Structures are given as structure tokens and as C-alpha cells.
Amino acid sequence: MSKVQVNAEAPDFVLNDFDGKEISLSKFKNIKNVLLVFNRGFF
């Protein structure tokens, strides 16, 4: 996987939320700040 440069636009991706619905990063495009948390080891 290639690295993303600092201050560059993040690549779009799709993940499931807590309810199992698909959410894409691009859905939050016009929001000033987005915090992503990736939990490891939780199922």
C-alpha cells in the first residue's frame, strides 16, 4: 500500500459502521474535520 502525503486528500474507501451499513469517506467531504478510529483486535 502506498503512503499518503501530509496535507493531501485521503483516498476514498468504504467500511461498515456499527449497524453494518456501508459508509464511505467521501460522504463526509464537506465536513471540516473527520476523526477515524481503527480498533485492532475487536470483533
N, C-alpha and C positions, 0 to 999 in steps of 0.2 A: 504494500500500500504506500502511495506517495504521501509526503508530508504537505500540510497546508501552510503557506507562508503567513507570517504575522500580519494582521490587518487586512488579510484577503477574505473574500466572501467564501463562506463554508460551502462545500458541496452538498447538494440536496440528498436526503435519504429518508426512508420510511421505516418507522418502528411501530410496535403495538403499545398502546397506553395500558393503564391498569385494568381497563374494562375489555381489553382485547381488540379495540378499534384501531385501525391504522391511522397514524398521524405522520405528516411529512414536515420537514423543517421549513420548506417553502411556505407553508400555511402561516408562519409567523413572520413573514418577510417585512411587513410594515410596523412591527413592534420594535421599540428601541433596543431593549435588552432581552436576551433569551438565555436562561441558565439550563445547561444539560447536565444530568447526573447519570452516570453509568455505574450501576451497582454490580459488583462481581460476587459470584457465589450465592446469589439469592434466586430461588426457584419457586 
